[in-house]
């Protein structure tokens, strides 16, 4: 099976602060791949590099055979039209209706007549169960419904690649389960490739084909959800079991409390 996205020997830093180091990742066509890890480990940075919002100092990111960092502005916009993005918390346009939020990418990137756009928007909203809410504003629907509208917008152009940045954040258990099932079903129905960045172990493991675990900008473990549940890797065990003690410390590294209070080094 060929890869839609390939990352090779990638290094990225903000100034002198390294974020990603020697990253190598594959995202096969038609699969749902999860990228997991603690806050600040570089997960969202990976999505930004794939989308071409930022560029790596070393290494390559290829999407559909094209090196993202080598594309000019016009080529990059052309590639982005083949991508869908579900932002954390949805990022809907608050002054637009549900219908117009989903219609936005179609109006922006195509020359389709309005009657065709109308039919496409209603079909996408129907797929996420919200066709009859198309006249409402984001302020008139729940957080879970808003996330589903954002999902309909992300698939408006039938993208080859869909990226999800913390799609379960802030959702109640029912909305979380509904969103997870939608992500899996849409991936299979559209035949797209999905990259899911998430902290939520239960929902992510239930739908992902493969999982990358990141820590401090590196891949520390990878495998199927079943392999990750059975892993003896200390980092994976701590993350999967939400354990307070393990490779990820509770305290930010630095001086001890005794030193800060002028009591000298601990014995």
N, C-alpha and C positions, 0 to 999 in steps of 0.2 A: 504493500500500500504506500502510495507516495505521500509526501508531507506538503501541506499547504504553507506552513510556516516552519522555518529552520533558523535557529540561533546558534552561532558558532564562535567560541573563544571570545565572548563579549565582555568588555570592561566598560564601566560607566562611572563617572564621578561628577559631583557638583563641586567645582573648584578643586580644592585639595582633599575633599572628603569622599572616599570611595563608597559607592553604593552597590554596584554589581561587579563580581570578579569571576573571570574565566567561565562564563555561563555557556552551557550547551544544552539546548532543548529542542525537541521535535514535536510538532503538532500535526498528526496525520489527518488527511481529508476525511470528513464524515464523522470524526470522533469528538467527544467532549472531554477536554483535558482540564484538570483543576491545578491551580497554582496556589499553594497554601503556605502559611508561616505567620509568625508574629508580626505585630505592627512595626513598620519601619524596616522590614527585611528586604524591600525592593520589589514587591509583587506588582504594584501599580506602575512602577517605573518600567517594568517589562511591557505592559500594555502600551505605554506612551512611546516606547521605542518601536514597537510593531506598527503603531499608527503614524510614525514619523513626526510626532510632536517634538521629540528630542532625538539627538544622534549620538551614537556611542563613540568613545575615543578610540577603541580598538575592537576588532571583530566585526562580524556581519549579522544582519537580520534580513532574511529573505522571505518574501511573501509572494506566492505564486511564481517562484523562480526569479523575482526581481529583488535586487539589493536595495532596501528601502533608503539607506543613507546616500545612495548614488543618484536618486531621482531628483529631477528639477521640480519646481512648484506645480506645473501643469501635470506632470506624470504622477506626482504624489496625490494630487486631487483625484486623478483618474483611478488610482489604486484604492483610495479611501471610499469611492463610490461602491466598491465591492465589499466594504466592511460595515458592520452594524455595531453600535456601542451602547450598552446600557450603563449609564453613569450611576455612581453611588447615590442613593436617594432619588433617582429618577431624572432630576434636572429638567422638568417640564417647563414650558413657557407659561407663566402664571396668568398672563392676560389673554391667552388663546384658549379656545375650547378644546376638549378632548379630540374632536374631529380634526381641528386645524393643527394640533400638535403632531398627529400622525401624518397628516397631509404635508407637513412642512418639507421633509426631505424629497418627496415626490415633486413638489412645486419647485424646489431649489435645484434639483439635479436632472429633471426630465422636462420634455416639452409636451407631455401628455395633456389632452383636453380635460377640462374640469369634470366632465361626466365620467370619464374613465378613472380619474383620481378618486372621485366619490365612491365608485364601486370597489376600488382597491382598498381604500381606507376602511370601508364597512366590513370587508372581508378580513382584514387584519384585526380589527376590533372584535369581530365575531370569534376569531381564533383564540383570543384571550378572554372571551366571555363578557365583553363590554360594549357590544354594538349598540345596545339601547341607552348607553350613557354618553353617546357621542356629542350631545349638545351641552353637556355640563362643563364647568370650569374645574381646573385642578383643585381649587379650594372647596369644591362641593363634593369631592369624593374622598374615600379613605386612603391612608398611606399604602395599603396593599393594592388597592385599585389603581392608584397613581403609578405604582411600580409596573403593573400590567399594561397600562397605557404606554409607559416608556418602553416596554418590551415590544409592543405593537409598532411603535415608531422605529425601534432598532431593526425590525425585520421588514420595514416598508418597501425597501428596494430589493428584497430577496437576496441578501448578501451571501457571499461565499464564506465569509468569516464573521462570527459574532463574538464580541468581547464583553464580558460581564464583570464590572468592578463592584464587589461586595453587594450582590443583588438581594441578599437576605437581611441586610443590616436594618434594624429598627422594626422588623415585621413581627406580628404575633404568630404563634405556631401554625394556625390554619393558613394564613396568608403565605407563610414561609413554605409550607408543603405545596400549596397551589402553584407558587412561583417556581419551585424546583421541578415539579411535574411539567409545567409549561416549557421550561428551558430544555428538558430532555426531549419532550415530544416535538417541539419546534425544530430542534437539531435533527431529529430523525426524519421529520416530514419534509423539511427543506433540503436535506442532504448537505447541510452546511458543516463547517468546522467551528467548534465553540471553545473559547478559552474562558474559564471561570476562576476569578480571583475571589477567595472567600476564607473566612475564619471558621465557618460553621461546619463542623466535622460530620454530624449526622446527616444533614441534607445533602452535603456535597458528596459524601461517600455513597449515598443512595443512587446518584445519577451519573457520576463520573466514570469514564472508561479507564483513566490513568491519572495519577497524581504526582506532582512535583512538590516536595517540601523544601522551602527556602529558609535559611538563617544567615544573617549578616552578609547578604548579597551573594550567597553560594547555594548550590543545590546540595542538600545534606542527605536526601533520600528520595527515591522515586519507585513507583510500581503501581499495581492495581490497588483499589481500595482494600481488597481482601489481604493483599500482601502488606499493606501499611498497618492494618489492624493487628496483624501477627508479628509485626516488626519488633525486634529487640533493640533497635537503635534508640539510645537514651533520649534524643531530641524528639523523635516521632512518638515514643511512648508518653513523654511529658505532654506533648501537644494533644494527642488523641484522647488521653485520659484527663486533660485539664488539671494536671498535677502542679502544685505550687513549687515543688522542689525538683530541680533537674538542671540541664545545661543552660536553660534560660533563667538567669537570676532574678530575684524579686527586687534587689537593690541595684541602682545604677552604679557602675564601677567607680571607685575613687577612694578617698580617705575614709577611715573608720569614723564612727560617731565619737569615739573617745578622743581621737586626734583632733577632730573639729572642735571639741569642747575644751581642748587644751589639757587633756588628762594623760597625754602621752600614748604611745602605742600599746595595744592590748597585749597582755602577757601570753 
